[in-house]
Amino acid sequence: MTNNRIEKIVIVGGGTAGWMTAAACGKLLKTSCEVELVESEALPPIGVGEATIPQINLFNKVLQLDEDDFVRKTQATFKLGIEFVNWTKLNHRYLHPFGSFGRDMEGVEFHHFWLKMCKNGSEKNIEDYSLAAVAAKKGRFTRPINIPNSPLAEIHYAFHFDAGLYAKYLRDFSEARGVIRTEGRVKQVIQHPDSGFIESLTLDDGRCVKGDLFIDCTGFQGLLIEQTLKTGYVDWREWLPCDTAIAVPCTSNGDPTPYTRSTAHTAGWQWRIPLQHRIGNGHVFSSRFMSSDEATSILLNNLDGEPLAEPREIKFNGGKRKRYWNKNVVAIGLSSGFVEPLESTAIHLIQSTIARLFSLFPTREFRQEEIDRFNRLSDLEMDRVRDFIILHYIATERDDSPFWQYIQEMEIPEYLQNKIRMYQNSGRIYREDEELFNETSWLAVLHGQGIRPTDYHPVVDTLSLEEVRRRVDNIEAVIKRSSEEMPSHAEFIATHCKAQPMGKM
Ligand SMILES: Cc1cc2nc3c(=O)[nH]c(=O)nc-3n(C[C@H](O)[C@H](O)[C@H](O)COP(=O)(O)OP(=O)(O)OC[C@H]3O[C@@H](n4cnc5c(N)ncnc54)[C@H](O)[C@@H]3O)c2cc1C
């Protein structure tokens, strides 16, 4: 029974996806299986991808990373959410914070109580009931503190880090755990003549790399999954028309904010990701509606500091591979598909694909029912992320450019239509099929983008308005007090995980 075990895994690509996969294999498979990563210095990784979501803490936990060391070595900062500017309408901003809003009461989610208050004239912002949102706006941060019944015990956070340093950090981690790194460009892929399974790779200097399981981490080109196996791609540009990004780092002129900022422009949006040594910026836009020159000029006019490099253009197609696992190839990272980075989901999708691969780890029989399950779950996850991203675009008053006018006319996926309708009718939000974004995230964006329900949960009316007000006000006061007990984000970093200064990029 045991001679069907995978003896050799070959990972092609040494970007974030390749090294995250290598790190997980090195840690979890130990010496049971040989792991070789092939990458070519002549083909640099994409080099963007610097904002994460809180689930990355699970990955760090599995690897048993020392978090302060990880933050220091990747010039990282902490992230409590994303601020969206000019999305709902011009000069409007809202936060999508991590963690929850308020506290559920009587078995009902907090926001229904807040909705009752709103229906009775209150103009309080839902963000006042989120510790992450309040702290982010004040520039404060702390890791969770173990105080019973305090929101300080439930802080959810993620990181902003330097993509190049992160890959290097994981490379050191992986090599220390036995992963073999091979420098070389894959020139030819050898398949079994009957089954089409991949048998080996030929590198540009003629070396041959054999394996049982091949992980395609070659980025958008999908060297194994697409160029070799012709798996096919589902294109989502009808819903997500942005297809180009211009990226440029710049100097920072103040303390790092503990949140990412996304600012909508006339044909897309701009990211701002604060690190310890610089700020990462990029303008994501639709080339149907804006030229690269114009997009670059908008980006350069909206930087906090001096550019540290030449602006770099990156082309992409929003969509997903028809199958993520085909024969003995599993696509992880950009080779499996891409949804624009508005909610910083790509690194998480790498992590969840790795987790799914481990849960359905194959034998050399490569049982089709396991592969089908893997593909079904990956598909669902990606579709739900897509819908959440589309929500940011379609729930808006903006119609001030051809891009936003196109969005106004656009048909949207049925799942998303139903989700919006249910919230509008009853204030209810359900998380389905283990989708990535929870009720808090949907609420933050539905409300932030200006959608208002006409009703709230009937059980709220079992309490008098005075009682609801007393409880809701109390939660607000506790959150405010808790935020005042937190140090500034800059102080927290200085105390725990200050990185060495770096030279000019
Ligand atoms: C504009 C933009 C912004 C983004 N922002 C975020 C963000 O904020 N948060 C987030 O989570 N994600 C973000 N992402 C996604 C994130 O960058 C990627 O998911 C992540 O970097 C993984 O990339 P990758 O490793 O799959 O591919 P790449 O980084 O492209 O790496 C590909 C690797 O394959 C190797 N390779 C290719 N061909 C060969 C060959 N023939 N032989 C040998 N080696 C080969 C290359 O050498 C390279 O090492 C962003 C993406 C884009 C496009």
The ligand as a Gaussian input file, in Angstrom:
#p B3LYP/6-31G(d) Opt

LIG

0 1
 C       -0.837000      44.525000      -9.548000
 C       -0.879000      43.443000      -8.535000
 C       -0.981000      43.745000      -7.175000
 C       -1.068000      42.730000      -6.229000
 N       -1.257000      43.036000      -4.903000
 C       -1.500000      42.041000      -4.029000
 C       -1.752000      42.302000      -2.659000
 O       -1.712000      43.440000      -2.188000
 N       -2.009000      41.259000      -1.840000
 C       -2.035000      39.981000      -2.300000
 O       -2.345000      39.072000      -1.532000
 N       -1.727000      39.696000      -3.575000
 C       -1.473000      40.685000      -4.439000
 N       -1.164000      40.389000      -5.730000
 C       -0.965000      39.006000      -6.124000
 C        0.433000      38.563000      -5.713000
 O        1.390000      39.424000      -6.258000
 C        0.672000      37.151000      -6.220000
 O       -0.371000      36.325000      -5.839000
 C        1.923000      36.589000      -5.631000
 O        2.986000      37.437000      -5.832000
 C        2.231000      35.238000      -6.227000
 O        2.798000      35.321000      -7.494000
 P        3.343000      33.985000      -8.095000
 O        4.392000      33.454000      -7.189000
 O        2.200000      33.128000      -8.440000
 O        4.004000      34.438000      -9.494000
 P        5.343000      35.281000      -9.802000
 O        5.695000      36.202000      -8.725000
 O        5.121000      35.828000     -11.177000
 O        6.492000      34.182000      -9.867000
 C        6.691000      33.357000     -10.977000
 C        7.971000      32.573000     -10.800000
 O        8.038000      31.589000     -11.839000
 C        9.360000      31.521000     -12.308000
 N        9.328000      31.024000     -13.680000
 C        8.491000      31.385000     -14.681000
 N        8.786000      30.707000     -15.801000
 C        9.809000      29.895000     -15.498000
 C       10.568000      28.953000     -16.255000
 N       10.341000      28.717000     -17.549000
 N       11.564000      28.318000     -15.617000
 C       11.855000      28.539000     -14.311000
 N       11.165000      29.410000     -13.560000
 C       10.169000      30.084000     -14.154000
 C        9.899000      32.925000     -12.206000
 O       11.322000      32.913000     -12.155000
 C        9.272000      33.381000     -10.893000
 O       10.108000      33.010000      -9.844000
 C       -1.027000      41.393000      -6.665000
 C       -0.869000      41.087000      -8.019000
 C       -0.807000      42.092000      -8.954000
 C       -0.670000      41.742000     -10.403000

